[in-house]
């Protein structure tokens, strides 16, 4: 594995996920998280970190190191599925609070679990994200200590964020907290758990969802520009929520509202914006949250064995991956916070077939990066040989050559200028699909 000697070396090779764990570890005098020139959340280096600190960063950074779950994590009562990872129980589910269910991106299960954990004093705080109060196009790391604060983060911002920015401060203060974040954020927590004994005691639960990748803030800017709205006039911006899936909404300070339904916003070519996700997301081996205690993707409606995105009361798939996660879900149901209905892995596969390419192709993609002379994430425990075999020769060859072509073109690199700002390589912002 490539030895990274500086924070900039991780960022410049397109491996930064923007989680903020390095800044949490290093302290704000050395690193501060901010939106870069390419529109992503990146560590801004104020003072070079020491060699000791850099070694710690290299050990925990989920951008360069991601280790999947061991078979023992699921326990004897669960299944280590070769595609979907550890599964103890799987159900459809939603919050029994109708306001949470409506406000959230899907069924509100993650919000409901966070509130339940606070109300039962199982934890002191929830670490998650919410739309920035200063700029609705941006997303802030949030430490919530009340149900109302947790509820304020419901819905989908999809913007670049650093949810792990406050992890070490909370650990140092002795706070017990739950992390609700992207799968890569949970990977960072599990990396930290291996070298910091406080994590297992102080972070009893990690909760996540299925991730489609983190777009740049420029995606949101293109959407508001299309409507002739200045960024300073935006009072609310959300990709989803207030219904399921809910509208992509821009609301201005003068009361104008511009809505696009889910299919219109993302499945039609008449609009100029693109979901231009960062390079690290395109080579991710785990966008489905295998390392979480509970994972909650959408429980899409199905017609003719295919998912549809008609408006309906929100529903999640609720996957308990660990014994701890299974008990949490069962306790929340007993407390009448959640409602569950049966579901199975075959149904989920039909709902989320769009995650199959990333799962099947990541070994070939990462190999292409390495053979092109660049570092790739070190991924372990993701059943690589099963994946390669079931992807098939055609898929592996195509994924390899398409990735190599883009790496040679420089799409995996972010240039850092003299001011410390990070710029995407080339004359476009990685607007391509692997």
N, C-alpha and C positions, 0 to 999 in steps of 0.2 A: 504494500500500500504506500502511496506517495506520502512523504513526511511534509506536512504543511508547517512552514516556519513563521507565518504571519497570518493575521486575519485577512489581509488583502489578497493573499494567495488563494484562500478559499473562495472569496467573492469573485476574483478575476477569472476563475475557471468555471464560473456559472454554477457552483455547487451550494451557494448560500440559499437557505430556505426562508431566511428573514425572521426566525422564531424569537430572537432576542436573548437566547440562553447565554451566549458569549458575553453580551453586555451585562447581564445579570451577574455573571461570575466575575467579570473584570472590574465592574464599577463604572459609574458615569464619567469619572475623571479620565478614564482610558477610552471607553467606547460609549457612543450614544447612538441609539437607533433613530433613523430618519428616512424620509422618502428621498431616494436617489434621483439623479437626472434621468434614469431610465424608467422611473415611476414605480420602483419596488422599495420595500422596506429593507434597509441595509445598515450594518454597523458602520458608523462614521468614526474613524480612528482619530482620537484627540492626542493620545500618547501611546506609543508602541507598548504592547503588553510584554511582560517579562517572559523568559523562556519557560519558567515553571507554570505560569498561567497559560501560556500557549499550549503546553502539553496537556493541561486540564481541558482546555477548549477542544483540542483535537480528540480527546477521549469522549466528550459528550455531544459534540456537534452532530445533529441528525442529518445535516447536509452531506457529510462525508462518511458517516458511520451509522448503519441501521441494522439492528439485530432482531430478527423475528422471534416469536415465542417458542420456548421449548415445549416438547410434548407434555411435560409434567404440569405446565401452567394451566392446562385445561382440566386436569384431574381425570380420575377413572370414570367419572360420570359424563364426560364430554367427548367430543370428537375433534380430532385434528384433521379438518378437511383439506385435501391437497390444494384446492383453489381458494377457498374462503377462510382458511385458517381455523383457529380454535372456536368451537361452538359448543356451549353447554345447553343453552336453550335458545329457541328462535320463535318469535311471535310478531304479529302486528300489534301496535300499541299507540296510545295517545293520552294526552293529559285530560283528566276529568274536569279541569277548570276550562270552561269554554272560551274565556278571554285569552288564556295562554295558548290554547289550541289554535285560535284564529290568528293571533299575532305572530306566532312562530312560523318558521319556514315550512315545517311539515306538521307533525302531530304534537309538537311541544314537549316531547319526552325528555330531552336533555334539560330543558328549563325546569320541568316538573321535578326531575331527580335532584337538580341543584337546590331547589327550594326545599324539598323534603329533607335533604341532608342538613341544611341550616336549621330548619324548624325542629328537628330531632336532636340537635346539638352533636351530630355525628362529626361535623367539622365546624371550624370557626369562620371559614371564608370559602368563596368560590373564585377561582382565578379563570377568567374568560375574557371575551372581547365585546365591545359594543361600539356603535357609531360614535364618532368623535363629536363632542359638544361644540367644538370650535369650527370644525369643517366636516359636514355630513358625508363628504366623499371619502374621508379617511376613517380609520378604525383604531381605537385605543385599547390597550391592555387595561382590564378592569379587575379590581379586587372588590368583590361584593360580600357584604356581611348581613344583608337583609334580603327578604324575599323580593321587595320592590326593586332593589338594585339588580338582582339576578334577572328579573322580568324585563328590565330595561335593555338587556342584551339579546332578547329574543328576536328572531328574524334573521335574514341573510344580508350581510354587508358585502361579503366576498372580496373585500378590498385587502390590500397588503396590511399585515398587522404583526406585532411582536408580543404574543400572549404570554411568553415566558420571561418577560422583562423583569418581573418582580419576584421570581422564584427564590433566589438566594436571600433576599431581604426577609421574606416570610419564613424561610427555614431558620435564619439567624434569630428571628424574633420568637421562635418556638410555636408558630401558628400551625394548626392542623387545617389543611385545605384540600379541596378537590380541584383538579385541572379539567376544564372543558375546552378542548382545542382540536386542531387538525391532527390527522394521523402522524404527521412528522413532528408535531409538538409533543405528542405522547411518546414518540420514539426518543426524543431528547430527554424526557423525564426518565424513561427506562435506562438510557445510557448513564444518566446522573445517578440513578439508583444503584448502579454497580460499583460506584466509587464513593458514594456518600451515604452512610448508614442512616442518616436522618430521614431520607426520602420515604422509606417503607413505613415509618412510624407517622410521619407528618403529612404524607400525601396518600391517604388510604384508597382513593378512587381516582381513576383516569377515565374520562368519558369522551367519546368522539363520534364521528359520522363518516360517511363515504365522501371523499374529496375529489372534486373535478379539477383541482389546480387553482393556484392563486393568480388572478390577473393583475396587471399593472393598474395603477390609479388612472392611467391614460384611457383605459376602457370607459370608466365613468365620465371622464372629461369629454370623450368623443360623444357620449350619449347626450350630455347636457348641451354641448355645442350644436348638435344636430337640431335641438329645439330652440336654439338662439338664446340660451340662458347663460348668463355670466356666473362663474363659480361662486362669487360673493353673494349671489342672490338665492342660492340653493339652501332651503331650510330642511328638506328631507330628501335623502336618496337611499333607495333600497332595491336590491335585485329581486327579492321575494318576500313573502309574508303578507299578513292581513288577508288571509285566504290561502288556499293550497292549490297550486303553487303560489298564487297571489301575483299581483302585477309587478313588473319592473316600474318603479315610480320615481318621478322627479317632481317635487313640490317646491315652489318658490316662496319667498317671503311676502310676495304680493297675492298669494293664494292660487296662482296658476298650478294646474296639475297635469302632468303628461304621463300616461300609463301605456304600457305594452304588456300583453299577456305573454306567457312563457313561450309558447310556440312562435308567436310573432317576433319576439325579441331575439331568439336564438336559432330558430330553424328556417328563417326566411332570409334571402340574400339581398333584399331591397334596402337594408339599412347599412350604413358605412362602418359601424363599429365591429370590432373583433374581440373575441375572448382570448387575449394575447398573454398566455400564462408564462411564468418564468421557466427557464431551461430545466432547473432541478426537478420541477413537477413532471416534466415530460419523460424522465427516466426513473421515476419513483417505483420501487418494488412493492410499496404498501400504501395505496391510497384508500384502503378499506379498513384501516384501524385494527390490525391484528393484535397489537400490543395493549389495547385498552381493556378495561374491565367490562365496559358496556359500549357497544357501537350501535348507532341509530341512524341508518340511511332512510331515505324516503320509502314508503310502502306503496308504490305507484298503483293506480288503478290499471287493470289489464283488460284488453279487448283483443280477441283472436291471438292470445298468448303473447301480446306485445304491450309495453307500457304506453299509456296515454296520459296527457297532462291537462285533462279537463278540470275545471274548478270543482272542488269537493271539500268536505271536512277533512282536515289534515290527518294523515296516518304515517307512522314510522314503522320500519322493521326494527325490532328490539332484539339485539343479539347479546346475550350474556356470555362472555368469553372466559371468565374466571369464576371460581366459587364465590369469591367476594362480590363480583358483579351480579351473579345469579341471586344471591341473598338480598342485595340492594333492590333489584327489580321486584322480587317477591314481597319484600317489606313495603315497598311503595304501593304495590297493588293492594296489600292488606290494609294499608292506611287510606285507601281510596283516593290515591293521587294519580294512579294510572289505571287504564283499562287495557286488557290484553285479549287478543283473539288468535286462533291457530294460524301458523304459517310454516312453510318448510323450505329447505334449501333449493329445491327445484324451482319453486315459485320465485324465490329471490334471484336466482340465476336468470330467469326470464326478465325480471324487472330491471336488472342491472347488468345486462349483457355488454353495455358500453364500457364496463370496467375490465372486461376480459382481455382486450388488446394490450393494455398496460401491464396486466399480470403476466400474460404469456410472452411478451416481447422484451421485458426488462433485461434478461440475461444477454440477449443479442445486442441490445442497445448499449449496455455498459461495456461489452466486449469491443464494440466498434470504437468507443471512446478511448479505451486503453490502447488498442492497436494503432490508433491515430496519434498516440504519444501524449495523451492528456489524462489527468486523473479522473476516476469515476468513483461514485460512492461504494464503500465496502459493505456489501449486503450479505448477511448470513441468516441461516435458518428460515429461508423462504422456499425450500423444497425445489432447488434449482434444477435438478436432473429430471424430476417429474415435469416441471414447467417446460423445459427444452423439448422433451419427448412429445408432450401433448400439443405444443405449439406447432410442431411439424416443420419439415424442411423449408417449404415455401415461405411460411411466416418468419422463420428465423433468418433466412437469407434476405428477405425484403427489409425487415427491421434493421438488420446489420448495415446494409448498403445505404438505406435512407438516412440512418443516423450518421454514418461516416461522411456522407455527402454534406450534411449540415455542419458537422464538426469542422471539416476542411474549410467550409465557407465562413467559419468563425462564429456560428450562432451559439456556441457554448461559452463564449468569453465576454466578460464585461470589463471595459477599460476604465481605469481609475485615473482621473486627471490630477493636476497639481493641487487643486483645492480640496481633494479628497472625495469629490463627487464621482459617482459611478455612472458610466454611460454604456448603453447596449452597443455591441459591435455592429458594424454595417450601417446602412442608411435606413434600416427599419428596426422596429423593436421586437424581433423574434416572432414575427407574424407568420408562423408556419405550424403545421401539424405533423408530429412524428407518427 
